[in-house]
């Protein structure tokens, strides 16, 4: 048993526990704000809270039951660690995470009038659904080329989110801009990691498999294999390629999810807000005139 793997696993579990506590604190804050916030913001925060719950709990589960999908390597010899169970939980969690960003961008588009954010909010979840399909194909058939496609889509989606957020930053309230800039920086770092390390890594695995004449599974064969076969290993050599992305994904990724809970913005379109302000000014003018006549 490798001490390095044990320490890394303990780190994942501790972070998962802290993340659940952070989400629970966020839930208390959101519920306490209900009576003091605009209706659209309250609804958006509750939607974000529910979507984040799925992501936080999904990542916590995967932290406790780590799985290296294609070689079927696990740390816990249980059906709860099977690739099929882990991939199913990941699919739901990641779609909810994409839903969080789509919801935030839709609100941002309504509040700032950004067409980029509006388009991104509509295509984000469908694109991630395609990425999930690629992931399932890779996991079942053991074809790493599908992981190349999956992670490329994730990288492109992240880039789209960054561009959308940046495009609306100038029209957002000053108090909100530091958070938007932080998201942009984190998103840019994620895109760089995906295309500089993640995608090339999967491409190298695919090329090595092709060179060695590896036999790939059919989807039916893969479903049975992913459901039943588990290779328990605490060897650092088996896990070292997964440590970086899992550590960042189950920590920083979750923190981003939780931050979205507190970032709800009013959903009224800019045009509507302008009309409301204009109507308020007119009403004020009429009231002043009536008072003057009196």
C-alpha positions as CSV (number, residue, x, y, z in Angstrom):
1,X,0.0,0.0,0.0
2,X,1.5,3.3,-1.1
3,X,1.6,6.0,1.6
4,X,1.3,8.7,-1.2
5,X,-1.9,7.2,-2.4
6,X,-3.3,6.9,1.1
7,X,-2.4,10.6,1.9
8,X,-4.0,11.7,-1.4
9,X,-7.2,9.7,-0.7
10,X,-7.4,11.2,2.8
11,X,-7.0,14.7,1.3
12,X,-9.9,14.0,-1.1
13,X,-12.1,12.8,1.7
14,X,-11.3,15.8,4.0
15,X,-12.0,18.2,1.2
16,X,-15.2,16.5,0.4
17,X,-16.4,16.8,4.0
18,X,-15.4,20.5,4.1
19,X,-17.3,21.1,0.8
20,X,-20.4,19.5,2.2
21,X,-20.2,21.8,5.2
22,X,-19.7,24.8,2.9
23,X,-22.7,23.9,0.9
24,X,-24.8,23.4,4.1
25,X,-23.7,26.9,5.3
26,X,-24.7,28.3,1.9
27,X,-28.1,26.6,2.2
28,X,-28.7,28.4,5.6
29,X,-27.7,31.7,4.1
30,X,-30.0,31.3,1.1
31,X,-33.0,30.3,3.3
32,X,-32.3,33.3,5.7
33,X,-32.2,35.7,2.7
34,X,-35.6,34.7,1.3
35,X,-37.5,37.4,3.1
36,X,-35.0,40.2,2.2
37,X,-34.4,39.6,-1.5
38,X,-36.1,40.3,-4.8
39,X,-38.3,37.3,-5.9
40,X,-36.3,36.5,-9.1
41,X,-33.0,36.4,-7.1
42,X,-34.5,34.2,-4.5
43,X,-35.8,31.7,-7.0
44,X,-32.4,31.7,-8.8
45,X,-30.5,31.1,-5.6
46,X,-32.7,28.1,-4.7
47,X,-32.3,26.7,-8.2
48,X,-28.5,27.1,-7.9
49,X,-28.6,25.5,-4.4
50,X,-30.3,22.4,-5.7
51,X,-28.1,22.0,-8.7
52,X,-25.0,22.6,-6.6
53,X,-26.2,19.9,-4.1
54,X,-26.1,17.3,-6.8
55,X,-22.6,18.3,-7.9
56,X,-21.2,18.6,-4.3
57,X,-22.6,15.3,-3.3
58,X,-21.5,13.6,-6.5
59,X,-17.9,14.9,-6.1
60,X,-17.9,13.8,-2.5
61,X,-19.0,10.3,-3.4
62,X,-16.3,10.1,-6.1
63,X,-13.7,11.4,-3.7
64,X,-14.6,8.6,-1.2
65,X,-14.7,6.0,-4.0
66,X,-12.1,7.0,-6.6
67,X,-12.1,5.2,-9.9
68,X,-9.7,5.1,-12.8
69,X,-12.3,4.3,-15.4
70,X,-10.7,2.6,-18.4
71,X,-8.3,0.2,-16.5
72,X,-11.1,-0.3,-13.9
73,X,-8.7,0.6,-11.0
74,X,-10.3,1.4,-7.6
75,X,-9.4,1.9,-4.0
76,X,-12.4,0.2,-2.5
77,X,-13.4,-3.3,-3.6
78,X,-17.2,-2.8,-3.6
79,X,-19.9,-2.6,-6.3
80,X,-20.3,1.0,-5.0
81,X,-16.9,1.6,-6.6
82,X,-17.8,0.1,-10.0
83,X,-17.2,2.2,-13.0
84,X,-20.8,2.1,-14.0
85,X,-22.0,3.5,-10.6
86,X,-19.2,6.1,-10.6
87,X,-19.9,7.2,-14.2
88,X,-23.6,7.4,-13.6
89,X,-23.1,9.7,-10.6
90,X,-20.6,11.8,-12.5
91,X,-23.0,12.2,-15.4
92,X,-25.8,13.6,-13.2
93,X,-23.4,15.8,-11.2
94,X,-21.7,17.2,-14.3
95,X,-25.0,18.0,-16.1
96,X,-26.1,19.8,-12.9
97,X,-22.9,21.8,-12.9
98,X,-23.4,22.8,-16.5
99,X,-26.9,23.7,-15.6
100,X,-25.6,26.1,-12.9
101,X,-23.4,27.9,-15.4
102,X,-26.3,28.0,-18.0
103,X,-28.6,29.5,-15.4
104,X,-26.1,32.1,-14.3
105,X,-25.4,33.1,-18.0
106,X,-29.1,33.3,-18.7
107,X,-29.6,35.6,-15.8
108,X,-26.6,37.7,-16.8
109,X,-27.9,38.0,-20.4
110,X,-31.2,39.2,-19.1
111,X,-29.6,41.7,-16.7
112,X,-26.9,43.1,-19.1
113,X,-28.4,42.4,-22.5
114,X,-25.3,40.4,-23.6
115,X,-26.1,38.3,-26.7
116,X,-23.0,36.2,-26.1
117,X,-24.2,35.1,-22.7
118,X,-27.6,34.4,-24.0
119,X,-26.3,32.1,-26.7
120,X,-23.9,30.4,-24.3
121,X,-26.7,29.7,-21.8
122,X,-28.6,27.9,-24.5
123,X,-25.9,25.7,-25.9
124,X,-23.9,24.8,-22.8
125,X,-26.0,21.9,-21.4
126,X,-26.6,20.3,-24.8
127,X,-22.8,20.4,-25.5
128,X,-22.0,18.9,-22.1
129,X,-24.6,16.2,-22.7
130,X,-22.7,15.3,-25.9
131,X,-19.5,15.3,-23.8
132,X,-21.1,12.9,-21.4
133,X,-22.0,10.5,-24.2
134,X,-18.4,10.6,-25.4
135,X,-17.3,9.8,-21.9
136,X,-19.6,6.8,-21.6
137,X,-18.4,5.5,-25.0
138,X,-14.8,5.8,-23.9
139,X,-15.4,4.1,-20.6
140,X,-17.3,1.2,-22.0
141,X,-15.3,0.6,-25.1
142,X,-11.9,1.7,-23.6
143,X,-11.3,3.9,-26.6
144,X,-9.3,6.9,-25.3
145,X,-10.0,8.8,-28.5
146,X,-13.5,9.4,-27.1
147,X,-12.0,11.0,-24.0
148,X,-10.1,13.3,-26.3
149,X,-13.5,14.4,-27.8
150,X,-15.1,14.6,-24.3
151,X,-12.4,16.8,-22.8
152,X,-12.1,19.0,-25.9
153,X,-15.8,19.8,-25.6
154,X,-15.4,20.6,-21.9
155,X,-12.5,22.9,-22.8
156,X,-14.5,24.7,-25.5
157,X,-17.5,25.1,-23.2
158,X,-15.2,26.6,-20.5
159,X,-13.8,29.0,-23.1
160,X,-17.3,30.0,-24.1
161,X,-18.3,30.6,-20.5
162,X,-15.1,32.8,-20.0
163,X,-15.8,34.8,-23.1
164,X,-19.5,35.3,-22.1
165,X,-18.6,36.4,-18.6
166,X,-15.9,38.7,-19.8
167,X,-18.3,40.2,-22.4
168,X,-20.8,41.1,-19.7
169,X,-18.4,42.3,-17.1
170,X,-18.4,45.9,-18.3
171,X,-22.2,46.1,-18.0
172,X,-22.4,44.4,-14.6
173,X,-22.5,46.2,-11.2
174,X,-19.1,47.2,-9.9
175,X,-19.6,45.1,-6.7
176,X,-20.0,42.0,-8.9
177,X,-16.9,42.5,-11.1
178,X,-14.3,40.9,-8.8
179,X,-16.2,37.6,-8.7
180,X,-16.6,37.7,-12.5
181,X,-12.9,38.4,-13.0
182,X,-12.1,35.5,-10.6
183,X,-14.3,33.2,-12.6
184,X,-12.6,34.3,-15.8
185,X,-9.1,33.7,-14.4
186,X,-10.1,30.2,-13.1
187,X,-11.8,29.4,-16.3
188,X,-8.8,30.4,-18.4
189,X,-6.5,28.3,-16.2
190,X,-8.9,25.3,-16.7
191,X,-8.9,25.8,-20.5
192,X,-5.1,25.9,-20.5
193,X,-4.9,22.7,-18.3
194,X,-7.4,20.9,-20.6
195,X,-5.7,21.7,-23.9
196,X,-2.1,21.6,-22.6
197,X,-2.2,18.5,-20.4
198,X,-5.5,16.6,-20.4
199,X,-6.3,16.3,-24.1
200,X,-2.7,15.6,-25.1
201,X,-2.5,12.9,-22.3
202,X,-5.6,11.1,-23.6
203,X,-4.3,11.4,-27.2
204,X,-1.0,9.8,-26.1
205,X,-2.9,6.9,-24.5
206,X,-4.9,6.5,-27.7
207,X,-1.8,6.4,-29.9
208,X,-0.1,3.9,-27.5
209,X,-3.2,1.7,-27.7
210,X,-3.2,1.8,-31.4
211,X,0.5,1.1,-31.6
212,X,0.2,-1.9,-29.3
213,X,-2.8,-3.3,-31.3
214,X,-5.1,-3.2,-28.2
215,X,-8.4,-5.0,-28.5
216,X,-11.3,-2.6,-27.8
217,X,-14.6,-3.7,-26.3
218,X,-18.1,-3.5,-27.8
219,X,-20.6,-1.4,-25.8
220,X,-22.3,-4.5,-24.5
221,X,-19.0,-6.1,-23.5
222,X,-17.9,-2.8,-21.9
223,X,-21.1,-2.5,-19.9
224,X,-20.6,-5.9,-18.4
225,X,-16.9,-5.3,-17.8
226,X,-17.4,-1.9,-16.2
227,X,-20.1,-3.3,-14.0
228,X,-18.2,-6.3,-12.7
229,X,-14.4,-5.9,-13.0
230,X,-12.5,-4.0,-10.3
231,X,-8.8,-3.9,-9.9
232,X,-7.9,-2.7,-6.4
233,X,-4.6,-0.9,-6.3
234,X,-2.8,1.5,-4.0
235,X,0.2,1.8,-6.3
236,X,1.2,5.4,-7.0
237,X,2.2,4.4,-10.5
238,X,-1.4,3.3,-11.2
239,X,-2.9,6.6,-9.9
240,X,-0.3,9.3,-10.6
241,X,-1.8,10.2,-13.9
242,X,-5.2,10.9,-12.2
243,X,-4.0,12.8,-9.1
244,X,-3.8,16.3,-10.6
245,X,-7.2,16.5,-12.3
246,X,-9.1,14.7,-9.6
247,X,-7.6,16.9,-6.9
248,X,-8.5,20.1,-8.7
249,X,-11.8,18.8,-9.9
250,X,-13.0,17.7,-6.5
251,X,-11.8,20.9,-4.8
252,X,-11.7,24.0,-7.0
253,X,-14.5,22.7,-9.2
254,X,-16.8,22.3,-6.2
255,X,-15.8,25.8,-4.9
256,X,-16.9,27.2,-8.2
257,X,-20.2,25.4,-7.9
258,X,-20.8,26.8,-4.4
259,X,-19.8,30.3,-5.5
260,X,-22.6,30.3,-8.1
261,X,-25.2,29.9,-5.3
262,X,-24.3,33.4,-4.0
263,X,-23.9,35.1,-7.4
264,X,-27.6,35.3,-8.5
265,X,-28.5,38.6,-10.3
266,X,-31.9,40.1,-11.0
267,X,-33.4,38.5,-14.0
268,X,-35.2,41.4,-15.5
269,X,-34.1,42.3,-19.0
270,X,-32.3,45.6,-19.4
271,X,-35.0,47.0,-21.6
272,X,-37.6,46.2,-19.0
273,X,-35.6,47.8,-16.3
274,X,-35.1,50.9,-18.4
275,X,-38.9,51.1,-19.0
276,X,-39.5,50.6,-15.3
277,X,-37.1,53.4,-14.4
278,X,-38.7,55.7,-17.1
279,X,-42.2,54.9,-15.7
280,X,-41.0,55.7,-12.2
281,X,-39.6,59.0,-13.4
282,X,-42.9,59.8,-15.1
283,X,-44.9,58.9,-12.0
284,X,-42.6,61.1,-9.9
285,X,-43.1,63.9,-12.4
286,X,-46.8,63.6,-12.3
287,X,-46.8,63.5,-8.5
288,X,-44.7,66.6,-8.3
289,X,-47.0,68.4,-10.7
290,X,-50.1,67.5,-8.8
291,X,-48.4,68.7,-5.6
292,X,-47.4,72.0,-7.2
293,X,-51.0,72.6,-8.4
294,X,-52.4,71.9,-5.0
